[in-house]
């Protein structure tokens, strides 16, 4: 989760796509240079340890677009395939 957040911060679209599960991966990721990421807070993790096949992370990420502040809160699902974690999907959580 933290590495994907860092990829958004550094605008590393190739990493985001490489860590997205093939069944839900978009053709491309649209990253905006006007979007500035400000912080990540992890609220909960469920499973996701070595030996687990899946995991869930609830987080909030703060960012600004053209000076206006925003907050994204999501429960993300991840799956582990051959010891690599992939983002599967997520549901927006109450902010």
N, C-alpha and C positions, 0 to 999 in steps of 0.2 A: 504494500500500500504506500509506504513512504517513498519508495523508489519511483512509483508512478506519479506521485505528487511532485517529486523533484523533476521528473520529465516534463510536467506541465510548466513548472517554473522556468526551466531552461529551454522550453519549446522544442523538446526532442520527440517529434512525432514518430520517428522510426522505432524508438524504444516503446512508446505507448502501443503501437500496432503489434510489435513483437511480443508484448506481454498481455495481449487481448486474446481471449479464447477464439479459435477459428470459427466456431458456430455463431458468434455474435459480433465478430470484428467488422467494423465498417471499412469501406474501401480506402478512406483517408480520414485523418483527424484535422479539423480546422482549428488552428491556433492563431490567436490574435496578438500582435505586438502591443496593442493598447491595453491588454489585460495583464495586470500585475498581481501576482499571487502574494499574499501577505502572511499566511500561516495555516497550519494544519493542527487540528486537535482530534485525537482518537478517543471516542467515548466508550467503545466496547469492541472486544474481539471474541469470537466464538470459534473454537477449534483453530485450525491453521498452523498447528505445530508440526514438527517433523513427524512423518508417519501418517498424518491426516490426509484424507483425500479431498477435503474441502474446508473452507473457512469463510467467516463473515466478519466484516469490519464496518462498524458505524463510525463515521467521522464528520467533521465540519471543516470546510476549507473557506478561508476568507480571501477575497480578491477585490480589485478595483478595475473598472472599465471606464476610461475617460474621466477619472477622478471620482466616480460614484462607487460607493462601497456595496459589496454583495456578500452573501454567505450561502454556501451550498452544503446541505447536510444530507448524507446518503448512507444507506446500508448496502454495502457492496458484497457480492458473492464472488469467491475465488475458488478455483479448482486446481489441484496439483496433478500434473502429468509428468511422469519420469523425473520427479524431484524438482520440477519447475512450476512456479505458481502463475496462473493466468486469471485475469479479470474476466468474469463471466457476464455479470450484469449487476444492476443496482436499482434500488427503489429510493426515491426521495423520502427523507424522514422529516418530521416536524422540526422547523427551525426553532 
